[in-house]
Amino acid sequence: MPGTVISEAMRAAVGSELGRRVSYPVSESDIRRWALAVYWPEQPPRLFWDAAHAAGTRHGGIVAPEDFNPFAWMCAEVSMPRAATEVDGIDPDRTELLLGIPGPGLKFQLNGGLTVEYGERIRPGDVITSVNRLESYSERQGRLGLMLMTVTEDTWTRADGTLIKRTRTTLIRY
């Protein structure tokens, strides 16, 4: 493609893993504290803190709110292709640098939005694995020139492989 900023190395990197995290086992207390924080100053729904009430729901017990983040405080395991400390967190080429390939060298970046697909709810005792991958690159002309859209996909699963959440994030660089 004439005028493209997508190199062969970048094309070859599509599908590569950008990082992996594993949570500690989620506790009822973690879920209760999260629910208290996000519903403050209102009382959270009983599904998130009252075991007797939650047992009578379709969930059969306490479950976490869909926005619950089991990685918020600490991770049991973290792995990345390169140490995150080696890469500036705001560098527009961060995605490629994490993969050890040259980036497109664009100067500006902005959040292009995200979509979230929810699967099963997180339950006490669950250990969640997050795998973040480079999903795709695409380009389009904008008022300021060629724009590069980079989509990453972060998939959270339970230890048995059950989908918890899939988030696709678009980064626009120009």
C-alpha positions, -999 to +999 in steps of 0.1 A: +000+000+000+016+033-010+021+057+018+015+031+045+031+032+079+023-005+086+056-023+081+060-060+073+072-065+109+041-049+122+019-071+099+037-102+111+032-091+148-007-092+145-019-118+169+011-115+192+007-114+229+014-080+245+010-092+281-005-117+304-017-113+340-030-139+365-051-127+395-050-140+430-081-160+439-110-135+442-126-134+477-161-124+488-144-096+506-128-083+474-162-083+457-179-066+487-153-038+489-155-032+451-192-030+452-191-006+482-167+016+464-185+018+430-220+022+445-210+048+471-228+066+487-257+042+479-259+007+493-247-018+466-272-045+453-275-074+478-262-098+450-227-085+457-226-087+495-255-108+510-247-145+506-281-156+517-299-133+493-274-141+464-280-179+469-316-174+459-308-156+426-301-171+392-264-168+400-268-191+431-243-171+452-223-139+454-209-127+421-189-096+412-202-065+394-193-067+357-168-039+361-149-057+389-112-057+383-093-086+399-060-070+389-067-036+405-045-040+435-019-067+426-014-096+403-002-131+412+017-132+379+026-107+351+045-115+319+052-093+289+074-098+258+096-070+272+097-055+306+072-026+308+099-006+326+119-006+294+091+012+274+078+047+281+041+043+289+031+073+268+054+066+238+032+064+207+052+034+196+047+015+229+027-014+213+055-022+189+083-016+214+067-041+237+070-066+209+106-057+201+099-043+166+102-008+152+071+013+155+056+036+128+072+067+144+040+087+146+040+116+170+004+118+183-020+094+197-055+093+211-080+069+225-102+057+196-127+040+220-134+005+233-160-022+232-166-048+259-182-082+256-192-097+289-194-135+295-198-151+329-196-132+362-166-135+384-173-156+416-154-160+449-125-184+444-120-176+407-085-171+394-087-149+363-062-148+335-059-118+312-043-121+278-037-089+258-030-093+221-024-071+191-056-077+171-052-055+140-039-025+122-058-004+097-053+030+081-074+059+068-069+094+057-079+122+081-077+159+080-042+158+095-030+130+072-027+093+074-041+078+106-031+044+120-058+025+140-044-002+162-068-026+179-057-046+210-079-073+226-078-082+262-095-115+271-102-125+306-110-161+314-116-183+344-092-212+350-116-236+332-114-214+301-149-197+306-150-162+291-154-135+317-148-104+295-133-094+262-123-057+257-112-043+223-094-010+225-086+012+195-056+035+196-054+062+168-020+075+159-011+101+134 
